[in-house]
Structures are given as C-alpha cells and as structure tokens.
Amino acid sequence: MLPGNEAVAQSQKNGRLIRGFTLVELMVVMTVIALLISIAVPRYFHSIDNAKEATLKQNLGVMREAIDKFYGDNERYPNSLEELVAKKYIRSVPVDPLTETAETWVIIAPDADVSGSVYDIKSGAVGNAKDGSAFSEW
C-alpha cells in the first residue's frame, strides 16, 4: 500500500468504501427538522399576534394620555393628531400595528359644547382580538 492510502484503507469495511450518509439517515434528519419546524412556526406567529395587540393597547394609552394632557393644559381638545405632535405632546403619530399605517386611526369628536376635534381615538383595524373583543372597541 502507498503511504497516502492508509486513510482510505482504514475507511474501508468489507471491501466497500464508506463515503457519506445513506438516504435513510438523511430522511430521518429531514423528518426531525420538519417536526421541529411544525412546532415552532405556529408559536412564532402566535407571538407576533400577541405583540401587535400589546403594541396597539400601548399606543392607544399613550395617545389618550396625550389628549388628556393637552386638554388639561389648553382647556380644549386638539384639532388633529398632528397638533399633538406640533405641540410636543407626542413625538409622532404612532403606527397602528394591525393596519401598519398611521392613517387609519378613528377619531372620536367631543360633545358640541367643547372645542376641538379629538376627544378619543380608536383603531381602524377590522377583526377581533384573542379575547373576542373587536379592535374598533378598544
């Protein structure tokens, strides 16, 4: 035997050269990977939905607090969400995480005897949350 052929000679078994994985071994590995993915992906999407709902609640809370502070300081409600930004009550109008735009907020006007246009704000998203309540009711 040649000096470089010792490794080849050691990797032979019963006259056959062992070179890699068999098709059965590869299929078992692929099955295990597919099983793990089928468990992980639904949990991932469930986590994304929960995060969007939590972000929506937080955004609504921040904007409602800013509207209340504006009313407390000016004795009137803001005329638009952009006025809250201009007067530095919020840095920017947040994006509705469900509709992925800041243009879908539903503005609730105050009673006729109070000046201003923005008394409350709700999400413009359609559908229901995990608890069954409509996003438009939050």
C-alpha positions in Angstrom: 0.0 0.0 0.0 1.1 3.5 -0.7 1.8 5.9 2.2 -1.2 8.2 1.3 -3.6 5.3 1.1 -3.7 4.4 4.8 -6.8 6.6 5.4 -8.6 5.0 2.5 -7.6 1.6 3.8 -8.9 2.5 7.3 -12.2 3.7 5.9 -13.0 0.6 4.1 -15.3 -2.0 5.6 -15.8 -5.4 4.0 -14.3 -4.2 0.8 -16.7 -1.2 0.5 -15.6 2.4 0.8 -17.7 4.4 3.3 -18.2 7.8 1.9 -21.2 9.6 3.5 -24.7 9.4 4.8 -27.3 6.9 3.5 -30.6 8.0 2.1 -32.4 6.7 5.2 -30.2 8.7 7.5 -30.9 11.9 5.5 -34.6 11.2 5.5 -34.6 10.7 9.3 -32.8 14.0 9.8 -35.1 15.8 7.5 -38.2 14.4 9.3 -36.9 15.6 12.7 -36.2 19.1 11.3 -39.7 19.2 9.7 -41.2 18.1 13.0 -39.4 20.8 14.9 -40.4 23.5 12.4 -44.0 22.4 12.5 -44.0 23.0 16.3 -42.1 26.3 16.3 -43.8 28.2 13.4 -47.3 28.4 14.9 -45.8 29.6 18.2 -43.9 32.2 16.3 -47.0 33.6 14.6 -49.0 33.5 17.8 -46.2 35.6 19.5 -46.4 38.1 16.7 -50.2 38.5 17.1 -49.8 38.9 20.8 -47.1 41.6 20.3 -49.3 43.5 17.9 -52.2 43.5 20.3 -50.0 44.7 23.2 -48.5 47.4 21.0 -51.9 48.6 19.9 -53.1 48.9 23.6 -49.9 50.8 24.5 -50.2 53.2 21.5 -53.9 53.9 22.4 -52.9 54.5 26.0 -50.1 56.9 25.1 -52.3 58.9 22.7 -55.2 59.1 25.1 -52.9 60.3 27.8 -51.5 63.0 25.5 -55.0 64.1 24.5 -55.9 64.4 28.2 -52.8 66.4 29.0 -53.5 68.7 26.0 -57.0 69.3 27.3 -55.7 69.9 30.8 -53.2 72.5 29.6 -55.3 74.2 26.9 -58.9 73.7 28.2 -59.8 72.4 24.7 -59.2 69.3 22.8 -56.7 69.2 19.9 -58.0 69.7 16.4 -55.9 66.8 15.0 -53.4 64.3 16.0 -50.7 66.3 14.2 -51.4 69.2 16.6 -50.3 66.8 19.4 -47.1 66.3 17.6 -46.6 70.1 16.8 -47.2 71.0 20.5 -44.8 68.2 21.5 -47.3 66.1 23.5 -46.1 63.1 21.4 -43.1 62.8 19.2 -45.0 61.4 16.2 -48.4 59.8 15.5 -47.8 56.1 16.2 -48.5 53.5 13.6 -51.4 51.2 14.2 -49.6 47.8 14.3 -52.6 45.9 12.9 -53.1 48.1 9.8 -49.4 49.1 9.6 -50.2 52.8 9.0 -50.8 55.9 11.0 -53.7 57.0 8.7 -56.3 54.5 9.9 -56.9 55.9 13.4 -60.6 56.6 14.1 -61.0 60.0 15.8 -63.9 60.4 18.2 -65.1 64.1 18.4 -66.1 65.7 21.7 -69.5 66.9 22.6 -70.7 70.0 20.8 -70.2 72.3 23.8 -66.4 71.6 24.0 -64.0 73.0 21.4 -61.6 70.8 19.5 -61.9 67.7 17.3 -60.1 64.9 19.0 -61.8 63.6 22.2 -60.8 60.0 21.9 -59.1 57.7 19.4 -59.7 54.1 18.4 -58.1 51.6 16.0 -59.3 51.4 12.4 -58.4 47.7 12.3 -61.1 45.2 11.4 -61.4 41.9 13.3 -61.3 40.7 16.8 -58.6 40.3 19.4 -57.7 37.0 21.1 -60.2 37.7 23.9 -63.0 38.2 21.4 -63.4 41.9 21.6 -63.3 44.0 18.5 -60.3 46.1 17.8 -62.5 49.0 16.9 -63.9 49.0 20.5 -60.6 49.4 22.3 
